[in-house]
Amino acid sequence: MKITKIIALALTIITASSCKESKKEVTSEKVSEEKITIKKDKKMNILFVLTSHDKLGDTGKKTGFWVEEFANPYYTLLDKGATITIATPKGGAAPIDPSSDSPDAATEATARFDKDTEAKERIANTKKLSDMNADDFDAVFYPGGHGPLWDLATDATSIALIEKFNSQEKLVAFVCHAPAALKDVKNADGTPLVKGKKVTGFTNTEEAAVGLSEVVPFLVEDMLTKNGGIYSKKEDWAAYAIQDGNLITGQNPASSKLVAEKLLQSLK
């Protein structure tokens, strides 16, 4: 009888211990699952800032944003789960540069945009830039086109927004003519944001090639260099993007995807 009681007691202890271990394993697995779920559900909130300007100087021609420079990053980031908000200084419809909507400028991304009624609706109804808050986003991206040279380069709201993103050490990205928006952006100490940083943007020779050197209010390459940026470039129309800390810049329309990829990689 005593031996039987001892065996029974031992079995009870073993069973209780096993239950505790089982509960620990379940709890551990549950925590892991929760962590994985949080990681999967994490959103990349990115603000796209487009120009509201549609006049190409005194030429009588239209300008705006360059479709490829919007569409390629838009789909590159959207397809990876990013939540994208689109804003312009004036809100409402963002003007498309007619030259970027021609067959000669067509790409896989622009073809997708042409068929994307939702994306077109968003372009036709952008949010007002003054309603945007850097606290709500993980990064900001500026597509180019000649429009930014006239409005975003001197827009006080845009300048303050970029400065806030930068002060929060969040990513700020620009492609082609969009680095024009950095013209009057400062660091906390009052120096130009680009001073001492590796940057690129639409080259002087590329501007000359499109015949607009005497039309634009300033040349992107000259401005970045004058503001102390460590400017570099590749041959005209070659894809080239560079990152220095939280600042990402691309040379021309062909560089759009590279800028988006650097942005995406840094957000992961």
C-alpha positions as CSV (number, residue, x, y, z in Angstrom):
1,M,0.0,0.0,0.0
2,K,2.8,2.4,0.9
3,I,4.6,1.7,-2.4
4,T,1.3,2.3,-4.3
5,K,0.8,5.6,-2.6
6,I,4.4,6.7,-3.3
7,I,4.0,5.8,-7.0
8,A,0.7,7.7,-7.2
9,L,2.2,10.7,-5.6
10,A,5.1,10.7,-8.0
11,L,2.8,10.5,-11.0
12,T,0.8,13.5,-9.7
13,I,4.0,15.6,-9.3
14,I,5.2,14.6,-12.8
15,T,1.8,15.4,-14.3
16,A,1.6,18.8,-12.6
17,S,5.1,19.7,-13.8
18,S,4.3,18.7,-17.3
19,C,1.2,20.9,-17.3
20,K,3.2,23.8,-16.1
21,E,5.8,23.3,-18.9
22,S,3.1,22.9,-21.4
23,K,1.5,26.2,-20.3
24,K,4.9,27.9,-20.6
25,E,5.4,26.6,-24.1
26,V,1.9,27.8,-25.1
27,T,2.5,31.2,-23.6
28,S,5.9,31.5,-25.3
29,E,4.3,30.5,-28.7
30,K,1.5,33.0,-28.2
31,V,4.0,35.8,-27.5
32,S,5.9,34.9,-30.6
33,E,2.8,34.8,-32.7
34,E,1.8,38.2,-31.3
35,K,5.2,39.6,-32.2
36,I,5.0,38.2,-35.7
37,T,1.5,39.7,-36.1
38,I,2.7,43.1,-35.0
39,K,5.6,43.0,-37.5
40,K,3.3,41.9,-40.3
41,D,0.8,44.6,-39.5
42,K,3.3,47.4,-39.2
43,K,2.5,50.1,-41.8
44,M,4.9,52.4,-43.7
45,N,3.1,55.7,-43.8
46,I,4.6,57.8,-46.5
47,L,3.7,61.3,-47.6
48,F,4.1,62.1,-51.3
49,V,4.4,65.9,-52.1
50,L,3.6,67.0,-55.6
51,T,3.7,70.4,-57.2
52,S,0.7,72.6,-57.8
53,H,2.5,74.7,-60.5
54,D,1.5,74.2,-64.1
55,K,3.1,77.0,-66.1
56,L,6.5,76.5,-67.7
57,G,7.8,80.0,-67.2
58,D,6.9,82.5,-69.9
59,T,6.8,79.9,-72.7
60,G,3.0,79.5,-72.7
61,K,3.5,75.8,-72.2
62,K,2.3,73.6,-69.4
63,T,4.4,71.8,-66.8
64,G,3.7,69.9,-63.5
65,F,5.0,66.7,-62.1
66,W,6.7,64.0,-64.1
67,V,4.5,60.9,-64.3
68,E,7.3,58.3,-64.1
69,E,8.8,60.0,-61.1
70,F,5.5,59.6,-59.3
71,A,4.3,56.3,-60.6
72,N,7.4,54.1,-60.2
73,P,8.0,55.0,-56.5
74,Y,4.2,54.9,-55.9
75,Y,3.8,51.3,-57.0
76,T,7.2,50.2,-55.7
77,L,6.2,51.3,-52.2
78,L,2.5,50.5,-52.5
79,D,3.2,46.9,-53.5
80,K,5.2,46.5,-50.4
81,G,2.4,47.5,-48.1
82,A,3.0,51.2,-47.7
83,T,0.2,53.6,-46.9
84,I,0.6,56.6,-49.2
85,T,-0.9,60.1,-48.7
86,I,-0.6,62.6,-51.6
87,A,-0.5,66.3,-51.0
88,T,0.1,69.5,-52.9
89,P,0.5,73.2,-51.8
90,K,-2.9,74.1,-53.1
91,G,-4.7,70.7,-52.7
92,G,-7.0,69.4,-55.4
93,A,-5.7,68.3,-58.8
94,A,-2.0,68.0,-59.2
95,P,-0.9,69.0,-62.7
96,I,0.8,66.4,-64.9
97,D,3.6,67.6,-67.2
98,P,2.2,66.9,-70.7
99,S,5.7,65.8,-71.9
100,S,5.8,63.0,-69.3
101,D,2.5,61.7,-70.5
102,S,3.6,61.2,-74.1
103,P,4.4,57.8,-75.7
104,D,8.2,58.7,-75.7
105,A,8.2,58.9,-71.9
106,A,6.1,55.8,-71.3
107,T,7.3,53.1,-69.0
108,E,5.8,50.0,-67.3
109,A,4.9,52.2,-64.3
110,T,3.3,54.9,-66.4
111,A,1.3,52.3,-68.3
112,R,0.0,50.9,-65.0
113,F,-0.9,54.4,-63.9
114,D,-2.8,55.0,-67.1
115,K,-5.1,52.1,-66.2
116,D,-5.3,52.8,-62.5
117,T,-8.5,54.8,-61.9
118,E,-8.0,54.9,-58.2
119,A,-4.5,56.4,-58.5
120,K,-5.8,59.0,-61.0
121,E,-8.6,59.9,-58.7
122,R,-6.1,60.5,-55.9
123,I,-4.1,62.7,-58.2
124,A,-7.2,64.7,-59.0
125,N,-8.0,65.1,-55.3
126,T,-4.8,65.6,-53.4
127,K,-4.8,66.8,-49.8
128,K,-3.6,70.3,-48.9
129,L,0.0,70.4,-47.8
130,S,-0.8,72.8,-44.9
131,D,-3.0,70.0,-43.4
132,M,-0.2,67.5,-43.2
133,N,1.8,66.8,-40.1
134,A,5.2,65.1,-40.1
135,D,4.3,63.3,-36.9
136,D,1.8,61.2,-38.9
137,F,4.4,59.8,-41.3
138,D,7.5,57.7,-41.4
139,A,9.0,59.4,-44.5
140,V,8.3,62.1,-47.2
141,F,9.0,61.7,-50.9
142,Y,9.0,64.5,-53.6
143,P,8.6,63.5,-57.2
144,G,10.1,65.9,-59.8
145,G,9.0,67.6,-63.0
146,H,9.7,71.3,-63.6
147,G,6.8,72.5,-61.4
148,P,8.7,72.3,-58.1
149,L,11.2,74.9,-59.3
150,W,8.5,77.5,-59.1
151,D,6.4,76.6,-56.1
152,L,7.9,74.0,-53.8
153,A,11.4,75.7,-53.9
154,T,10.0,78.7,-51.9
155,D,6.8,77.3,-50.3
156,A,7.0,78.0,-46.6
157,T,4.8,75.1,-45.6
158,S,6.9,72.6,-47.6
159,I,10.1,74.1,-46.2
160,A,8.9,73.8,-42.6
161,L,7.6,70.3,-43.2
162,I,11.0,69.0,-44.6
163,E,12.8,70.7,-41.7
164,K,10.5,68.9,-39.2
165,F,11.0,65.5,-40.9
166,N,14.7,66.1,-40.8
167,S,14.7,67.2,-37.1
168,Q,12.9,63.9,-36.3
169,E,15.6,62.0,-38.3
170,K,12.9,60.7,-40.7
171,L,13.6,59.9,-44.3
172,V,13.4,62.8,-46.8
173,A,13.6,61.7,-50.5
174,F,13.7,63.6,-53.8
175,V,14.2,62.8,-57.5
176,C,15.2,64.8,-60.6
177,H,14.0,68.4,-60.2
178,A,12.4,67.7,-56.8
179,P,15.6,68.6,-54.9
180,A,14.6,72.2,-55.8
181,A,12.4,71.9,-52.7
182,L,15.6,71.8,-50.6
183,K,16.7,75.3,-51.8
184,D,15.7,77.2,-48.6
185,V,15.5,74.2,-46.2
186,K,17.8,74.7,-43.1
187,N,19.3,72.6,-40.4
188,A,18.6,73.5,-36.8
189,D,21.8,75.6,-36.8
190,G,20.6,77.7,-39.8
191,T,22.9,76.1,-42.3
192,P,21.5,74.6,-45.6
193,L,20.2,71.1,-45.0
194,V,22.3,69.8,-47.9
195,K,25.6,71.4,-46.7
196,G,28.3,68.8,-46.4
197,K,25.9,66.0,-47.6
198,K,26.2,63.8,-50.7
199,V,23.5,64.8,-53.1
200,T,22.4,64.6,-56.8
201,G,19.7,66.0,-58.9
202,F,18.9,67.0,-62.5
203,T,22.2,68.0,-64.1
204,N,23.0,71.2,-65.9
205,T,23.7,69.3,-69.1
206,E,20.4,67.4,-68.9
207,E,18.6,70.8,-68.5
208,A,20.5,72.1,-71.5
209,A,19.5,69.0,-73.5
210,V,15.8,69.7,-73.0
211,G,16.3,73.3,-73.9
212,L,15.1,74.9,-70.6
213,S,18.3,76.3,-69.1
214,E,17.2,79.8,-69.8
215,V,13.5,79.2,-68.8
216,V,13.8,77.7,-65.3
217,P,14.3,80.1,-62.3
218,F,17.5,78.2,-61.3
219,L,19.5,75.1,-62.1
220,V,19.2,72.2,-59.6
221,E,22.8,71.2,-59.9
222,D,24.0,74.8,-59.3
223,M,21.7,75.3,-56.4
224,L,22.8,72.2,-54.6
225,T,26.5,73.0,-55.1
226,K,26.0,76.6,-54.0
227,N,24.3,75.4,-50.8
228,G,27.3,73.3,-49.9
229,G,26.1,70.0,-51.1
230,I,28.6,67.4,-52.2
231,Y,27.1,67.0,-55.7
232,S,27.8,64.0,-57.9
233,K,26.3,62.6,-61.1
234,K,26.5,60.0,-63.8
235,E,26.3,60.6,-67.5
236,D,23.1,62.3,-68.8
237,W,19.9,60.1,-68.4
238,A,21.7,57.3,-66.5
239,A,20.0,56.0,-63.4
240,Y,21.7,57.3,-60.3
241,A,20.6,57.8,-56.7
242,I,22.6,58.5,-53.5
243,Q,21.8,58.4,-49.8
244,D,23.5,60.4,-47.0
245,G,21.9,59.6,-43.7
246,N,18.2,60.3,-43.9
247,L,18.5,62.3,-47.2
248,I,17.9,60.4,-50.5
249,T,18.3,62.1,-53.9
250,G,18.0,60.8,-57.5
251,Q,19.4,62.4,-60.7
252,N,16.6,62.1,-63.2
253,P,13.4,60.2,-64.2
254,A,15.4,57.0,-64.7
255,S,16.5,57.2,-61.1
256,S,13.0,57.0,-59.6
257,K,13.0,53.3,-58.9
258,L,16.5,53.5,-57.2
259,V,15.2,56.3,-54.9
260,A,12.1,54.3,-54.0
261,E,14.2,51.2,-53.3
262,K,16.6,53.1,-51.0
263,L,13.6,54.5,-49.2
264,L,12.0,51.1,-48.9
265,Q,15.2,49.5,-47.6
266,S,15.7,52.2,-45.0
267,L,12.2,51.9,-43.7
268,K,12.5,48.1,-43.1
